[in-house]
């Protein structure tokens, strides 16, 4: 029996909106690589669903926090310490 795959990485049509951006295949702990992948405009919401390791999520936060629009949110999923 073949399993159906759900999620943003399997359904690219979810991202056909100029206000949404999905970045896959970027080492989020590499500040230079992550910065190059980010859009130029300030961000309203950041969802970090990467490695789930606390240190990696901290590195991502340090790079992305300055790009977050004041008063908006960042979400780190499934933190493992």
DALINCOR-V494876 format. One record per residue. N is the residue number from 0. RES is the residue in three letters. PHI is phi in radians with two decimals (999 if undefined). NEAR is the number of other C-alpha atoms within 10 Angstrom. D_LAST is the distance of its C-alpha to the last C-alpha in Angstrom with 1 decimal. Layout:
n = (N,N)
res = (RES,RES)
phi = (PHI,PHI)
near = (NEAR,NEAR)
d_last = (D_LAST,D_LAST)
//
This chain:
n = (0,1,2,3,4,5,6,7,8,9,10,11,12,13,14,15,16,17,18,19,20,21,22,23,24,25,26,27,28,29,30,31,32,33,34,35,36,37,38,39,40,41,42,43,44,45,46,47,48,49,50,51,52,53,54,55,56,57,58,59,60,61,62,63,64,65,66,67,68,69,70,71,72,73,74,75,76,77,78,79,80)
res = (UNK,UNK,UNK,UNK,UNK,UNK,UNK,UNK,UNK,UNK,UNK,UNK,UNK,UNK,UNK,UNK,UNK,UNK,UNK,UNK,UNK,UNK,UNK,UNK,UNK,UNK,UNK,UNK,UNK,UNK,UNK,UNK,UNK,UNK,UNK,UNK,UNK,UNK,UNK,UNK,UNK,UNK,UNK,UNK,UNK,UNK,UNK,UNK,UNK,UNK,UNK,UNK,UNK,UNK,UNK,UNK,UNK,UNK,UNK,UNK,UNK,UNK,UNK,UNK,UNK,UNK,UNK,UNK,UNK,UNK,UNK,UNK,UNK,UNK,UNK,UNK,UNK,UNK,UNK,UNK,UNK)
phi = (999,-1.49,-1.48,-1.36,-1.88,-2.13,2.21,-1.13,-1.34,-1.82,-2.14,-1.10,-1.10,-1.10,-1.87,-1.56,-2.46,-1.13,-1.56,-2.00,-2.51,-2.10,-2.13,-2.08,1.34,-1.93,-1.36,-1.18,-1.48,-1.67,-0.99,-1.17,-1.15,-1.16,-1.03,-1.18,-1.51,-1.39,-1.18,-1.26,-1.37,-1.05,-1.78,-1.55,-2.59,-2.14,-2.05,-1.72,-2.07,-1.57,-1.29,1.27,-1.64,-0.95,-1.08,-1.17,-1.18,-1.09,-1.07,-1.10,-1.04,-1.09,-1.36,-1.55,-0.91,-1.11,-1.54,-1.40,-1.12,-0.96,1.54,-1.85,-2.28,-2.22,-2.22,-1.91,-1.60,0.89,-1.28,-2.00,-1.81)
near = (3,4,5,6,9,8,8,11,13,10,10,10,9,13,13,9,8,6,8,12,14,12,10,9,7,13,14,24,19,13,16,11,12,16,16,10,16,15,11,9,9,13,21,15,15,17,11,19,12,19,16,15,14,14,14,17,22,14,14,21,21,12,17,20,14,11,19,17,13,11,7,10,13,15,12,17,14,13,15,10,7)
d_last = (35.8,34.1,31.0,31.1,28.3,27.2,25.1,25.7,25.4,28.3,30.5,31.4,34.0,31.3,31.1,34.9,34.6,34.9,32.5,29.6,27.8,25.5,24.1,23.1,22.9,21.7,19.1,17.4,16.0,19.7,21.1,24.7,24.2,22.3,25.0,27.7,26.5,26.4,29.6,31.7,31.9,29.4,26.8,26.8,23.5,20.6,18.3,15.4,14.8,14.0,11.4,8.6,6.3,5.6,8.2,10.5,10.5,11.5,14.1,15.4,15.7,17.6,20.0,20.6,20.8,24.3,25.4,24.6,27.8,28.0,27.3,25.4,21.8,18.6,16.2,12.7,12.4,9.8,6.5,3.8,0.0)
//
